[in-house]
Amino acid sequence: MPPRAGKFASAAASGSSGSVDLGLVVKRGQTMSTAMNHAGDKPPRDPGRHRGRLVRFVLITALALVLVAVGLIAGLNLRGPVSISQQLNCGSSPATCGYPSASSTGVPAGTVLRTVPGQVSKGTGWHYDSRGFVQVDGAGAVLNDLYIPFNVNIVASGVTISDVHVVAGGPDVIGISLRHTHDVTIKNTTISGIDTGSRRLMTGIKDVYGDSADTTILRNNISRFETGVQLDSGVIQDNYIHDPGYISGDHTNGVMSNGGTSLLSITHNTILNSRGQTDAIGLFEDFNTQASRSVTNNLVAGGAYAIYGGATKAALPTSDIVISGNRFSTIYYPKCGAYGRSRTSTRPGRATSGPATSGMPPVR
């Protein structure tokens, strides 16, 4: 709306012709004397006072704009949720940035668990073995709402582990082991070593022979390990992998693969390795080439390098590896890992497709 006549507005600003004199607007069709007659006997207003008000208004508006800009830079939530790319402190508080954390993974709060073997020692397709482990040997077996202070050894396919708390530890102990399986799902489960020293887990979840297919590892909370998850194909998604253990000789990994060409998807996990060696995610070629891998939208920190992206051996070419959209936290080391964010090959024919730093700067 244009300013009212007499409020320091020009006729041009209001879409009419005329001139301004002593704070009065001469409207279309009026003469100066007519305008003065309309003003009556009131003395003319001081234009300086109105200029002062206008200056104050401009200054206040400019200050407000500066405050808004500062708020946005500081990541304040002035107009709704702040995007992940604007968030800080993701490593120390993954949930605030939309990444998996203790509150969104593992056994859901309030779940009542039965202890094996004290309260229950067997079910359809599984049983407690007196040698000190739980054997899952029935196709389609479902284990849920259990507290298991032993290794869970899966040798059947179509198995589901859900809402289970596994606690075990020792130099060669695995939390959940897969042997020649397919279509196994492990979800909403907490897997932990007994401590971070001599009774840490060797591996939280491990495909022992590297031939298990179509494995899904979803929303698990895994800690106190040498390696969190070791898998060569399948889906690893929305997990919280953190607080590794250590004994002399360990090579600490968050998620690792020793090679394979069936699809392996590592997506939207929080993987934090506080140690300055090995990785948060490692694609190695110890036994096979690396191909058909997708490492996307993870929050990672620590290790020597946070991500090893394949092509670790010159004789083994890589292909169809995508590493993109991952967020690199400096919570442990200024470079994310002790030596840097990622180590990937750039040799022709062996390069990863998509930089490990795509779209995500390192953050604390």
Beta strands, then each sheet from edge to edge (+ up, - down):
strand 1: 20-21
strand 2: 24-25
strand 3: 114-115
strand 4: 122-123
strand 5: 126-129
strand 6: 133-136
strand 7: 142-148
strand 8: 151-154
strand 9: 160-167
strand 10: 174-178
strand 11: 185-187
strand 12: 190-192
strand 13: 201-207
strand 14: 216-218
strand 15: 221-223
strand 16: 225-230
strand 17: 234-237
strand 18: 240-242
strand 19: 253-257
strand 20: 264-267
strand 21: 270-273
strand 22: 281-283
strand 23: 291-296
strand 24: 299-302
strand 25: 305-309
strand 26: 319-324
strand 27: 327-328
strand 28: 340-343
sheet 1: 1+ 2-
sheet 2: 3+ 7+ 9+ 11+ 14+ 17+ 20+ 23+ 26+
sheet 3: 3+ 7+ 9+ 12+ 15+ 18+ 21+ 24+ 27+
sheet 4: 4+ 5- 6+ 8+ 10+ 13+ 16+ 19+ 22+ 25+ 28+
end
